[in-house]
Amino acid sequence: MTDSKGNPIAGAKVEAIDNSSKSSVISITNNAGVFYLEQLRQGSYQLKVNGKYAEPNTITIKADANTLQELNLKLP
């Protein structure tokens, strides 16, 4: 995750909220702005960063999805 100038954002709270169960998985970005959302099951998730919706604000995990995916988030 980077800011508008391309600098890494450290210590940001990234949250994936399951649209059906409303349960969530949380990660904190490291010094390089990298985060890991682990153990996400199949389904659609709303994405928030520090409590605000991110762009993209939804992701969908499908049965045939790669186990490791890169996702670049931005705050609107």
mmCIF file of the N, C-alpha and C atoms, coordinates in Angstrom:
data_MODEL
# 
_entry.id   MODEL 
# 
loop_
_atom_site.group_PDB 
_atom_site.id 
_atom_site.type_symbol 
_atom_site.label_atom_id 
_atom_site.label_alt_id 
_atom_site.label_comp_id 
_atom_site.label_asym_id 
_atom_site.label_entity_id 
_atom_site.label_seq_id 
_atom_site.pdbx_PDB_ins_code 
_atom_site.Cartn_x 
_atom_site.Cartn_y 
_atom_site.Cartn_z 
_atom_site.occupancy 
_atom_site.B_iso_or_equiv 
_atom_site.pdbx_formal_charge 
_atom_site.auth_seq_id 
_atom_site.auth_comp_id 
_atom_site.auth_asym_id 
_atom_site.auth_atom_id 
_atom_site.pdbx_PDB_model_num 
ATOM 1   N N  . MET A 1 1  ? 0.847   -1.150  0.000  1.00 0.00 ? 1  MET A N  1 
ATOM 2   C CA . MET A 1 1  ? 0.000   0.000   0.000  1.00 0.00 ? 1  MET A CA 1 
ATOM 3   C C  . MET A 1 1  ? 0.903   1.227   0.000  1.00 0.00 ? 1  MET A C  1 
ATOM 4   N N  . THR A 1 2  ? 0.557   2.174   -0.865 1.00 0.00 ? 2  THR A N  1 
ATOM 5   C CA . THR A 1 2  ? 1.334   3.411   -0.954 1.00 0.00 ? 2  THR A CA 1 
ATOM 6   C C  . THR A 1 2  ? 0.402   4.613   -0.900 1.00 0.00 ? 2  THR A C  1 
ATOM 7   N N  . ASP A 1 3  ? 0.986   5.758   -0.567 1.00 0.00 ? 3  ASP A N  1 
ATOM 8   C CA . ASP A 1 3  ? 0.200   6.990   -0.572 1.00 0.00 ? 3  ASP A CA 1 
ATOM 9   C C  . ASP A 1 3  ? 0.180   7.574   -1.979 1.00 0.00 ? 3  ASP A C  1 
ATOM 10  N N  . SER A 1 4  ? -0.409  8.746   -2.130 1.00 0.00 ? 4  SER A N  1 
ATOM 11  C CA . SER A 1 4  ? -0.550  9.352   -3.459 1.00 0.00 ? 4  SER A CA 1 
ATOM 12  C C  . SER A 1 4  ? 0.784   9.699   -4.102 1.00 0.00 ? 4  SER A C  1 
ATOM 13  N N  . LYS A 1 5  ? 1.851   9.785   -3.303 1.00 0.00 ? 5  LYS A N  1 
ATOM 14  C CA . LYS A 1 5  ? 3.188   10.092  -3.835 1.00 0.00 ? 5  LYS A CA 1 
ATOM 15  C C  . LYS A 1 5  ? 4.012   8.840   -4.085 1.00 0.00 ? 5  LYS A C  1 
ATOM 16  N N  . GLY A 1 6  ? 3.415   7.662   -3.824 1.00 0.00 ? 6  GLY A N  1 
ATOM 17  C CA . GLY A 1 6  ? 4.129   6.410   -4.052 1.00 0.00 ? 6  GLY A CA 1 
ATOM 18  C C  . GLY A 1 6  ? 4.945   5.937   -2.882 1.00 0.00 ? 6  GLY A C  1 
ATOM 19  N N  . ASN A 1 7  ? 4.830   6.600   -1.729 1.00 0.00 ? 7  ASN A N  1 
ATOM 20  C CA . ASN A 1 7  ? 5.569   6.192   -0.535 1.00 0.00 ? 7  ASN A CA 1 
ATOM 21  C C  . ASN A 1 7  ? 4.805   5.101   0.209  1.00 0.00 ? 7  ASN A C  1 
ATOM 22  N N  . PRO A 1 8  ? 5.506   4.079   0.726  1.00 0.00 ? 8  PRO A N  1 
ATOM 23  C CA . PRO A 1 8  ? 4.826   3.017   1.471  1.00 0.00 ? 8  PRO A CA 1 
ATOM 24  C C  . PRO A 1 8  ? 4.124   3.571   2.708  1.00 0.00 ? 8  PRO A C  1 
ATOM 25  N N  . ILE A 1 9  ? 2.969   3.014   3.016  1.00 0.00 ? 9  ILE A N  1 
ATOM 26  C CA . ILE A 1 9  ? 2.235   3.389   4.222  1.00 0.00 ? 9  ILE A CA 1 
ATOM 27  C C  . ILE A 1 9  ? 2.421   2.269   5.237  1.00 0.00 ? 9  ILE A C  1 
ATOM 28  N N  . ALA A 1 10 ? 3.135   2.553   6.306  1.00 0.00 ? 10 ALA A N  1 
ATOM 29  C CA . ALA A 1 10 ? 3.375   1.573   7.368  1.00 0.00 ? 10 ALA A CA 1 
ATOM 30  C C  . ALA A 1 10 ? 2.336   1.733   8.470  1.00 0.00 ? 10 ALA A C  1 
ATOM 31  N N  . GLY A 1 11 ? 1.940   0.619   9.081  1.00 0.00 ? 11 GLY A N  1 
ATOM 32  C CA . GLY A 1 11 ? 1.047   0.649   10.228 1.00 0.00 ? 11 GLY A CA 1 
ATOM 33  C C  . GLY A 1 11 ? -0.415  0.883   9.915  1.00 0.00 ? 11 GLY A C  1 
ATOM 34  N N  . ALA A 1 12 ? -0.827  0.751   8.651  1.00 0.00 ? 12 ALA A N  1 
ATOM 35  C CA . ALA A 1 12 ? -2.235  0.921   8.292  1.00 0.00 ? 12 ALA A CA 1 
ATOM 36  C C  . ALA A 1 12 ? -2.999  -0.372  8.593  1.00 0.00 ? 12 ALA A C  1 
ATOM 37  N N  . LYS A 1 13 ? -4.209  -0.245  9.095  1.00 0.00 ? 13 LYS A N  1 
ATOM 38  C CA . LYS A 1 13 ? -5.071  -1.398  9.381  1.00 0.00 ? 13 LYS A CA 1 
ATOM 39  C C  . LYS A 1 13 ? -5.892  -1.709  8.135  1.00 0.00 ? 13 LYS A C  1 
ATOM 40  N N  . VAL A 1 14 ? -5.674  -2.896  7.560  1.00 0.00 ? 14 VAL A N  1 
ATOM 41  C CA . VAL A 1 14 ? -6.406  -3.347  6.377  1.00 0.00 ? 14 VAL A CA 1 
ATOM 42  C C  . VAL A 1 14 ? -7.386  -4.422  6.830  1.00 0.00 ? 14 VAL A C  1 
ATOM 43  N N  . GLU A 1 15 ? -8.660  -4.243  6.480  1.00 0.00 ? 15 GLU A N  1 
ATOM 44  C CA . GLU A 1 15 ? -9.703  -5.167  6.929  1.00 0.00 ? 15 GLU A CA 1 
ATOM 45  C C  . GLU A 1 15 ? -10.513 -5.667  5.737  1.00 0.00 ? 15 GLU A C  1 
ATOM 46  N N  . ALA A 1 16 ? -10.700 -6.987  5.670  1.00 0.00 ? 16 ALA A N  1 
ATOM 47  C CA . ALA A 1 16 ? -11.564 -7.615  4.669  1.00 0.00 ? 16 ALA A CA 1 
ATOM 48  C C  . ALA A 1 16 ? -12.787 -8.141  5.403  1.00 0.00 ? 16 ALA A C  1 
ATOM 49  N N  . ILE A 1 17 ? -13.976 -7.615  5.056  1.00 0.00 ? 17 ILE A N  1 
ATOM 50  C CA . ILE A 1 17 ? -15.213 -7.964  5.734  1.00 0.00 ? 17 ILE A CA 1 
ATOM 51  C C  . ILE A 1 17 ? -16.046 -8.848  4.799  1.00 0.00 ? 17 ILE A C  1 
ATOM 52  N N  . ASP A 1 18 ? -16.338 -10.062 5.243  1.00 0.00 ? 18 ASP A N  1 
ATOM 53  C CA . ASP A 1 18 ? -17.127 -11.005 4.460  1.00 0.00 ? 18 ASP A CA 1 
ATOM 54  C C  . ASP A 1 18 ? -18.537 -10.451 4.287  1.00 0.00 ? 18 ASP A C  1 
ATOM 55  N N  . ASN A 1 19 ? -18.995 -10.305 3.035  1.00 0.00 ? 19 ASN A N  1 
ATOM 56  C CA . ASN A 1 19 ? -20.311 -9.734  2.764  1.00 0.00 ? 19 ASN A CA 1 
ATOM 57  C C  . ASN A 1 19 ? -21.457 -10.575 3.305  1.00 0.00 ? 19 ASN A C  1 
ATOM 58  N N  . SER A 1 20 ? -21.293 -11.902 3.400  1.00 0.00 ? 20 SER A N  1 
ATOM 59  C CA . SER A 1 20 ? -22.398 -12.742 3.860  1.00 0.00 ? 20 SER A CA 1 
ATOM 60  C C  . SER A 1 20 ? -22.404 -12.916 5.377  1.00 0.00 ? 20 SER A C  1 
ATOM 61  N N  . SER A 1 21 ? -21.266 -13.200 5.983  1.00 0.00 ? 21 SER A N  1 
ATOM 62  C CA . SER A 1 21 ? -21.233 -13.470 7.425  1.00 0.00 ? 21 SER A CA 1 
ATOM 63  C C  . SER A 1 21 ? -20.879 -12.240 8.268  1.00 0.00 ? 21 SER A C  1 
ATOM 64  N N  . LYS A 1 22 ? -20.344 -11.207 7.614  1.00 0.00 ? 22 LYS A N  1 
ATOM 65  C CA . LYS A 1 22 ? -19.896 -9.976  8.284  1.00 0.00 ? 22 LYS A CA 1 
ATOM 66  C C  . LYS A 1 22 ? -18.694 -10.198 9.196  1.00 0.00 ? 22 LYS A C  1 
ATOM 67  N N  . SER A 1 23 ? -18.089 -11.404 9.148  1.00 0.00 ? 23 SER A N  1 
ATOM 68  C CA . SER A 1 23 ? -16.852 -11.627 9.881  1.00 0.00 ? 23 SER A CA 1 
ATOM 69  C C  . SER A 1 23 ? -15.726 -10.928 9.123  1.00 0.00 ? 23 SER A C  1 
ATOM 70  N N  . SER A 1 24 ? -14.612 -10.683 9.803  1.00 0.00 ? 24 SER A N  1 
ATOM 71  C CA . SER A 1 24 ? -13.535 -9.954  9.130  1.00 0.00 ? 24 SER A CA 1 
ATOM 72  C C  . SER A 1 24 ? -12.171 -10.553 9.432  1.00 0.00 ? 24 SER A C  1 
ATOM 73  N N  . VAL A 1 25 ? -11.244 -10.259 8.541  1.00 0.00 ? 25 VAL A N  1 
ATOM 74  C CA . VAL A 1 25 ? -9.835  -10.604 8.695  1.00 0.00 ? 25 VAL A CA 1 
ATOM 75  C C  . VAL A 1 25 ? -9.077  -9.288  8.649  1.00 0.00 ? 25 VAL A C  1 
ATOM 76  N N  . ILE A 1 26 ? -8.160  -9.101  9.588  1.00 0.00 ? 26 ILE A N  1 
ATOM 77  C CA . ILE A 1 26 ? -7.436  -7.834  9.703  1.00 0.00 ? 26 ILE A CA 1 
ATOM 78  C C  . ILE A 1 26 ? -5.938  -8.070  9.551  1.00 0.00 ? 26 ILE A C  1 
ATOM 79  N N  . SER A 1 27 ? -5.278  -7.132  8.910  1.00 0.00 ? 27 SER A N  1 
ATOM 80  C CA . SER A 1 27 ? -3.826  -7.146  8.762  1.00 0.00 ? 27 SER A CA 1 
ATOM 81  C C  . SER A 1 27 ? -3.312  -5.722  8.963  1.00 0.00 ? 27 SER A C  1 
ATOM 82  N N  . ILE A 1 28 ? -2.074  -5.605  9.357  1.00 0.00 ? 28 ILE A N  1 
ATOM 83  C CA . ILE A 1 28 ? -1.414  -4.309  9.517  1.00 0.00 ? 28 ILE A CA 1 
ATOM 84  C C  . ILE A 1 28 ? -0.256  -4.255  8.522  1.00 0.00 ? 28 ILE A C  1 
ATOM 85  N N  . THR A 1 29 ? -0.146  -3.138  7.783  1.00 0.00 ? 29 THR A N  1 
ATOM 86  C CA . THR A 1 29 ? 0.945   -3.026  6.807  1.00 0.00 ? 29 THR A CA 1 
ATOM 87  C C  . THR A 1 29 ? 2.290   -2.910  7.511  1.00 0.00 ? 29 THR A C  1 
ATOM 88  N N  . ASN A 1 30 ? 3.312   -3.484  6.891  1.00 0.00 ? 30 ASN A N  1 
ATOM 89  C CA . ASN A 1 30 ? 4.664   -3.374  7.439  1.00 0.00 ? 30 ASN A CA 1 
ATOM 90  C C  . ASN A 1 30 ? 5.341   -2.103  6.916  1.00 0.00 ? 30 ASN A C  1 
ATOM 91  N N  . ASN A 1 31 ? 6.625   -1.935  7.188  1.00 0.00 ? 31 ASN A N  1 
ATOM 92  C CA . ASN A 1 31 ? 7.348   -0.722  6.778  1.00 0.00 ? 31 ASN A CA 1 
ATOM 93  C C  . ASN A 1 31 ? 7.380   -0.522  5.271  1.00 0.00 ? 31 ASN A C  1 
ATOM 94  N N  . ALA A 1 32 ? 7.204   -1.600  4.510  1.00 0.00 ? 32 ALA A N  1 
ATOM 95  C CA . ALA A 1 32 ? 7.208   -1.509  3.052  1.00 0.00 ? 32 ALA A CA 1 
ATOM 96  C C  . ALA A 1 32 ? 5.791   -1.326  2.504  1.00 0.00 ? 32 ALA A C  1 
ATOM 97  N N  . GLY A 1 33 ? 4.786   -1.228  3.400  1.00 0.00 ? 33 GLY A N  1 
ATOM 98  C CA . GLY A 1 33 ? 3.400   -1.074  2.972  1.00 0.00 ? 33 GLY A CA 1 
ATOM 99  C C  . GLY A 1 33 ? 2.747   -2.383  2.560  1.00 0.00 ? 33 GLY A C  1 
ATOM 100 N N  . VAL A 1 34 ? 3.386   -3.506  2.880  1.00 0.00 ? 34 VAL A N  1 
ATOM 101 C CA . VAL A 1 34 ? 2.890   -4.829  2.492  1.00 0.00 ? 34 VAL A CA 1 
ATOM 102 C C  . VAL A 1 34 ? 1.995   -5.383  3.602  1.00 0.00 ? 34 VAL A C  1 
ATOM 103 N N  . PHE A 1 35 ? 0.916   -6.054  3.201  1.00 0.00 ? 35 PHE A N  1 
ATOM 104 C CA . PHE A 1 35 ? 0.016   -6.685  4.158  1.00 0.00 ? 35 PHE A CA 1 
ATOM 105 C C  . PHE A 1 35 ? -0.409  -8.036  3.614  1.00 0.00 ? 35 PHE A C  1 
ATOM 106 N N  . TYR A 1 36 ? -0.858  -8.913  4.503  1.00 0.00 ? 36 TYR A N  1 
ATOM 107 C CA . TYR A 1 36 ? -1.326  -10.241 4.120  1.00 0.00 ? 36 TYR A CA 1 
ATOM 108 C C  . TYR A 1 36 ? -2.690  -10.479 4.754  1.00 0.00 ? 36 TYR A C  1 
ATOM 109 N N  . LEU A 1 37 ? -3.684  -10.791 3.934  1.00 0.00 ? 37 LEU A N  1 
ATOM 110 C CA . LEU A 1 37 ? -5.002  -11.186 4.419  1.00 0.00 ? 37 LEU A CA 1 
ATOM 111 C C  . LEU A 1 37 ? -5.072  -12.699 4.243  1.00 0.00 ? 37 LEU A C  1 
ATOM 112 N N  . GLU A 1 38 ? -4.870  -13.415 5.347  1.00 0.00 ? 38 GLU A N  1 
ATOM 113 C CA . GLU A 1 38 ? -4.758  -14.871 5.278  1.00 0.00 ? 38 GLU A CA 1 
ATOM 114 C C  . GLU A 1 38 ? -6.062  -15.563 5.635  1.00 0.00 ? 38 GLU A C  1 
ATOM 115 N N  . GLN A 1 39 ? -6.204  -16.767 5.107  1.00 0.00 ? 39 GLN A N  1 
ATOM 116 C CA . GLN A 1 39 ? -7.327  -17.646 5.405  1.00 0.00 ? 39 GLN A CA 1 
ATOM 117 C C  . GLN A 1 39 ? -8.670  -17.113 4.901  1.00 0.00 ? 39 GLN A C  1 
ATOM 118 N N  . LEU A 1 40 ? -8.670  -16.320 3.823  1.00 0.00 ? 40 LEU A N  1 
ATOM 119 C CA . LEU A 1 40 ? -9.936  -15.857 3.258  1.00 0.00 ? 40 LEU A CA 1 
ATOM 120 C C  . LEU A 1 40 ? -10.598 -17.017 2.523  1.00 0.00 ? 40 LEU A C  1 
ATOM 121 N N  . ARG A 1 41 ? -11.858 -17.252 2.836  1.00 0.00 ? 41 ARG A N  1 
ATOM 122 C CA . ARG A 1 41 ? -12.625 -18.310 2.176  1.00 0.00 ? 41 ARG A CA 1 
ATOM 123 C C  . ARG A 1 41 ? -13.259 -17.755 0.902  1.00 0.00 ? 41 ARG A C  1 
ATOM 124 N N  . GLN A 1 42 ? -13.832 -18.637 0.112  1.00 0.00 ? 42 GLN A N  1 
ATOM 125 C CA . GLN A 1 42 ? -14.524 -18.194 -1.093 1.00 0.00 ? 42 GLN A CA 1 
ATOM 126 C C  . GLN A 1 42 ? -15.621 -17.215 -0.719 1.00 0.00 ? 42 GLN A C  1 
ATOM 127 N N  . GLY A 1 43 ? -15.768 -16.173 -1.523 1.00 0.00 ? 43 GLY A N  1 
ATOM 128 C CA . GLY A 1 43 ? -16.821 -15.199 -1.282 1.00 0.00 ? 43 GLY A CA 1 
ATOM 129 C C  . GLY A 1 43 ? -16.380 -13.802 -1.649 1.00 0.00 ? 43 GLY A C  1 
ATOM 130 N N  . SER A 1 44 ? -17.252 -12.831 -1.369 1.00 0.00 ? 44 SER A N  1 
ATOM 131 C CA . SER A 1 44 ? -16.972 -11.422 -1.649 1.00 0.00 ? 44 SER A CA 1 
ATOM 132 C C  . SER A 1 44 ? -16.694 -10.698 -0.345 1.00 0.00 ? 44 SER A C  1 
ATOM 133 N N  . TYR A 1 45 ? -15.755 -9.755  -0.397 1.00 0.00 ? 45 TYR A N  1 
ATOM 134 C CA . TYR A 1 45 ? -15.328 -9.023  0.784  1.00 0.00 ? 45 TYR A CA 1 
ATOM 135 C C  . TYR A 1 45 ? -15.288 -7.525  0.501  1.00 0.00 ? 45 TYR A C  1 
ATOM 136 N N  . GLN A 1 46 ? -15.715 -6.734  1.471  1.00 0.00 ? 46 GLN A N  1 
ATOM 137 C CA . GLN A 1 46 ? -15.544 -5.284  1.436  1.00 0.00 ? 46 GLN A CA 1 
ATOM 138 C C  . GLN A 1 46 ? -14.167 -5.000  2.032  1.00 0.00 ? 46 GLN A C  1 
ATOM 139 N N  . LEU A 1 47 ? -13.444 -4.055  1.469  1.00 0.00 ? 47 LEU A N  1 
ATOM 140 C CA . LEU A 1 47 ? -12.108 -3.720  1.953  1.00 0.00 ? 47 LEU A CA 1 
ATOM 141 C C  . LEU A 1 47 ? -12.089 -2.337  2.579  1.00 0.00 ? 47 LEU A C  1 
ATOM 142 N N  . LYS A 1 48 ? -11.526 -2.256  3.779  1.00 0.00 ? 48 LYS A N  1 
ATOM 143 C CA . LYS A 1 48 ? -11.373 -0.973  4.457  1.00 0.00 ? 48 LYS A CA 1 
ATOM 144 C C  . LYS A 1 48 ? -9.921  -0.805  4.884  1.00 0.00 ? 48 LYS A C  1 
ATOM 145 N N  . VAL A 1 49 ? -9.468  0.430   4.858  1.00 0.00 ? 49 VAL A N  1 
ATOM 146 C CA . VAL A 1 49 ? -8.146  0.783   5.359  1.00 0.00 ? 49 VAL A CA 1 
ATOM 147 C C  . VAL A 1 49 ? -8.346  1.873   6.389  1.00 0.00 ? 49 VAL A C  1 
ATOM 148 N N  . ASN A 1 50 ? -7.909  1.602   7.600  1.00 0.00 ? 50 ASN A N  1 
ATOM 149 C CA . ASN A 1 50 ? -8.095  2.538   8.714  1.00 0.00 ? 50 ASN A CA 1 
ATOM 150 C C  . ASN A 1 50 ? -9.547  3.002   8.824  1.00 0.00 ? 50 ASN A C  1 
ATOM 151 N N  . GLY A 1 51 ? -10.486 2.065   8.606  1.00 0.00 ? 51 GLY A N  1 
ATOM 152 C CA . GLY A 1 51 ? -11.904 2.347   8.766  1.00 0.00 ? 51 GLY A CA 1 
ATOM 153 C C  . GLY A 1 51 ? -12.585 2.995   7.574  1.00 0.00 ? 51 GLY A C  1 
ATOM 154 N N  . LYS A 1 52 ? -11.854 3.272   6.500  1.00 0.00 ? 52 LYS A N  1 
ATOM 155 C CA . LYS A 1 52 ? -12.435 3.890   5.304  1.00 0.00 ? 52 LYS A CA 1 
ATOM 156 C C  . LYS A 1 52 ? -12.373 2.896   4.152  1.00 0.00 ? 52 LYS A C  1 
ATOM 157 N N  . TYR A 1 53 ? -13.397 2.935   3.297  1.00 0.00 ? 53 TYR A N  1 
ATOM 158 C CA . TYR A 1 53 ? -13.396 2.027   2.155  1.00 0.00 ? 53 TYR A CA 1 
ATOM 159 C C  . TYR A 1 53 ? -12.225 2.330   1.236  1.00 0.00 ? 53 TYR A C  1 
ATOM 160 N N  . ALA A 1 54 ? -11.575 1.285   0.775  1.00 0.00 ? 54 ALA A N  1 
ATOM 161 C CA . ALA A 1 54 ? -10.411 1.402   -0.097 1.00 0.00 ? 54 ALA A CA 1 
ATOM 162 C C  . ALA A 1 54 ? -10.861 1.287   -1.548 1.00 0.00 ? 54 ALA A C  1 
ATOM 163 N N  . GLU A 1 55 ? -9.942  1.560   -2.464 1.00 0.00 ? 55 GLU A N  1 
ATOM 164 C CA . GLU A 1 55 ? -10.162 1.328   -3.888 1.00 0.00 ? 55 GLU A CA 1 
ATOM 165 C C  . GLU A 1 55 ? -9.127  0.314   -4.355 1.00 0.00 ? 55 GLU A C  1 
ATOM 166 N N  . PRO A 1 56 ? -9.527  -0.842  -4.873 1.00 0.00 ? 56 PRO A N  1 
ATOM 167 C CA . PRO A 1 56 ? -10.912 -1.277  -5.036 1.00 0.00 ? 56 PRO A CA 1 
ATOM 168 C C  . PRO A 1 56 ? -11.529 -1.568  -3.672 1.00 0.00 ? 56 PRO A C  1 
ATOM 169 N N  . ASN A 1 57 ? -12.857 -1.428  -3.560 1.00 0.00 ? 57 ASN A N  1 
ATOM 170 C CA . ASN A 1 57 ? -13.480 -1.619  -2.254 1.00 0.00 ? 57 ASN A CA 1 
ATOM 171 C C  . ASN A 1 57 ? -14.072 -3.010  -2.070 1.00 0.00 ? 57 ASN A C  1 
ATOM 172 N N  . THR A 1 58 ? -14.010 -3.848  -3.099 1.00 0.00 ? 58 THR A N  1 
ATOM 173 C CA . THR A 1 58 ? -14.453 -5.238  -2.954 1.00 0.00 ? 58 THR A CA 1 
ATOM 174 C C  . THR A 1 58 ? -13.498 -6.168  -3.692 1.00 0.00 ? 58 THR A C  1 
ATOM 175 N N  . ILE A 1 59 ? -13.390 -7.366  -3.155 1.00 0.00 ? 59 ILE A N  1 
ATOM 176 C CA . ILE A 1 59 ? -12.670 -8.445  -3.845 1.00 0.00 ? 59 ILE A CA 1 
ATOM 177 C C  . ILE A 1 59 ? -13.541 -9.687  -3.764 1.00 0.00 ? 59 ILE A C  1 
ATOM 178 N N  . THR A 1 60 ? -13.372 -10.575 -4.718 1.00 0.00 ? 60 THR A N  1 
ATOM 179 C CA . THR A 1 60 ? -14.092 -11.844 -4.715 1.00 0.00 ? 60 THR A CA 1 
ATOM 180 C C  . THR A 1 60 ? -13.070 -12.964 -4.803 1.00 0.00 ? 60 THR A C  1 
ATOM 181 N N  . ILE A 1 61 ? -13.165 -13.898 -3.866 1.00 0.00 ? 61 ILE A N  1 
ATOM 182 C CA . ILE A 1 61 ? -12.292 -15.066 -3.860 1.00 0.00 ? 61 ILE A CA 1 
ATOM 183 C C  . ILE A 1 61 ? -13.090 -16.223 -4.453 1.00 0.00 ? 61 ILE A C  1 
ATOM 184 N N  . LYS A 1 62 ? -12.566 -16.821 -5.522 1.00 0.00 ? 62 LYS A N  1 
ATOM 185 C CA . LYS A 1 62 ? -13.237 -17.934 -6.200 1.00 0.00 ? 62 LYS A CA 1 
ATOM 186 C C  . LYS A 1 62 ? -12.466 -19.224 -5.953 1.00 0.00 ? 62 LYS A C  1 
ATOM 187 N N  . ALA A 1 63 ? -13.118 -20.340 -6.210 1.00 0.00 ? 63 ALA A N  1 
ATOM 188 C CA . ALA A 1 63 ? -12.513 -21.657 -5.975 1.00 0.00 ? 63 ALA A CA 1 
ATOM 189 C C  . ALA A 1 63 ? -11.226 -21.840 -6.765 1.00 0.00 ? 63 ALA A C  1 
ATOM 190 N N  . ASP A 1 64 ? -11.155 -21.265 -7.973 1.00 0.00 ? 64 ASP A N  1 
ATOM 191 C CA . ASP A 1 64 ? -9.978  -21.456 -8.813 1.00 0.00 ? 64 ASP A CA 1 
ATOM 192 C C  . ASP A 1 64 ? -8.962  -20.325 -8.682 1.00 0.00 ? 64 ASP A C  1 
ATOM 193 N N  . ALA A 1 65 ? -9.118  -19.463 -7.675 1.00 0.00 ? 65 ALA A N  1 
ATOM 194 C CA . ALA A 1 65 ? -8.196  -18.335 -7.488 1.00 0.00 ? 65 ALA A CA 1 
ATOM 195 C C  . ALA A 1 65 ? -6.831  -18.818 -7.016 1.00 0.00 ? 65 ALA A C  1 
ATOM 196 N N  . ASN A 1 66 ? -5.788  -18.080 -7.411 1.00 0.00 ? 66 ASN A N  1 
ATOM 197 C CA . ASN A 1 66 ? -4.445  -18.376 -6.914 1.00 0.00 ? 66 ASN A CA 1 
ATOM 198 C C  . ASN A 1 66 ? -4.420  -18.216 -5.403 1.00 0.00 ? 66 ASN A C  1 
ATOM 199 N N  . THR A 1 67 ? -3.595  -19.007 -4.740 1.00 0.00 ? 67 THR A N  1 
ATOM 200 C CA . THR A 1 67 ? -3.538  -18.924 -3.282 1.00 0.00 ? 67 THR A CA 1 
ATOM 201 C C  . THR A 1 67 ? -2.835  -17.656 -2.807 1.00 0.00 ? 67 THR A C  1 
ATOM 202 N N  . LEU A 1 68 ? -2.029  -17.042 -3.661 1.00 0.00 ? 68 LEU A N  1 
ATOM 203 C CA . LEU A 1 68 ? -1.358  -15.786 -3.318 1.00 0.00 ? 68 LEU A CA 1 
ATOM 204 C C  . LEU A 1 68 ? -1.635  -14.791 -4.438 1.00 0.00 ? 68 LEU A C  1 
ATOM 205 N N  . GLN A 1 69 ? -2.286  -13.679 -4.092 1.00 0.00 ? 69 GLN A N  1 
ATOM 206 C CA . GLN A 1 69 ? -2.626  -12.660 -5.077 1.00 0.00 ? 69 GLN A CA 1 
ATOM 207 C C  . GLN A 1 69 ? -2.111  -11.317 -4.605 1.00 0.00 ? 69 GLN A C  1 
ATOM 208 N N  . GLU A 1 70 ? -1.676  -10.517 -5.552 1.00 0.00 ? 70 GLU A N  1 
ATOM 209 C CA . GLU A 1 70 ? -1.230  -9.162  -5.227 1.00 0.00 ? 70 GLU A CA 1 
ATOM 210 C C  . GLU A 1 70 ? -2.393  -8.196  -5.440 1.00 0.00 ? 70 GLU A C  1 
ATOM 211 N N  . LEU A 1 71 ? -2.590  -7.323  -4.479 1.00 0.00 ? 71 LEU A N  1 
ATOM 212 C CA . LEU A 1 71 ? -3.668  -6.364  -4.519 1.00 0.00 ? 71 LEU A CA 1 
ATOM 213 C C  . LEU A 1 71 ? -3.128  -5.005  -4.081 1.00 0.00 ? 71 LEU A C  1 
ATOM 214 N N  . ASN A 1 72 ? -3.230  -4.022  -4.943 1.00 0.00 ? 72 ASN A N  1 
ATOM 215 C CA . ASN A 1 72 ? -2.753  -2.678  -4.616 1.00 0.00 ? 72 ASN A CA 1 
ATOM 216 C C  . ASN A 1 72 ? -3.942  -1.822  -4.224 1.00 0.00 ? 72 ASN A C  1 
ATOM 217 N N  . LEU A 1 73 ? -3.996  -1.418  -2.967 1.00 0.00 ? 73 LEU A N  1 
ATOM 218 C CA . LEU A 1 73 ? -5.103  -0.624  -2.454 1.00 0.00 ? 73 LEU A CA 1 
ATOM 219 C C  . LEU A 1 73 ? -4.751  0.850   -2.436 1.00 0.00 ? 73 LEU A C  1 
ATOM 220 N N  . LYS A 1 74 ? -5.785  1.675   -2.623 1.00 0.00 ? 74 LYS A N  1 
ATOM 221 C CA . LYS A 1 74 ? -5.647  3.132   -2.541 1.00 0.00 ? 74 LYS A CA 1 
ATOM 222 C C  . LYS A 1 74 ? -6.794  3.659   -1.711 1.00 0.00 ? 74 LYS A C  1 
ATOM 223 N N  . LEU A 1 75 ? -6.562  4.743   -1.012 1.00 0.00 ? 75 LEU A N  1 
ATOM 224 C CA . LEU A 1 75 ? -7.639  5.424   -0.315 1.00 0.00 ? 75 LEU A CA 1 
ATOM 225 C C  . LEU A 1 75 ? -8.206  6.509   -1.239 1.00 0.00 ? 75 LEU A C  1 
ATOM 226 N N  . PRO A 1 76 ? -9.544  6.621   -1.295 1.00 0.00 ? 76 PRO A N  1 
ATOM 227 C CA . PRO A 1 76 ? -10.154 7.616   -2.187 1.00 0.00 ? 76 PRO A CA 1 
ATOM 228 C C  . PRO A 1 76 ? -9.870  9.033   -1.732 1.00 0.00 ? 76 PRO A C  1 
# 
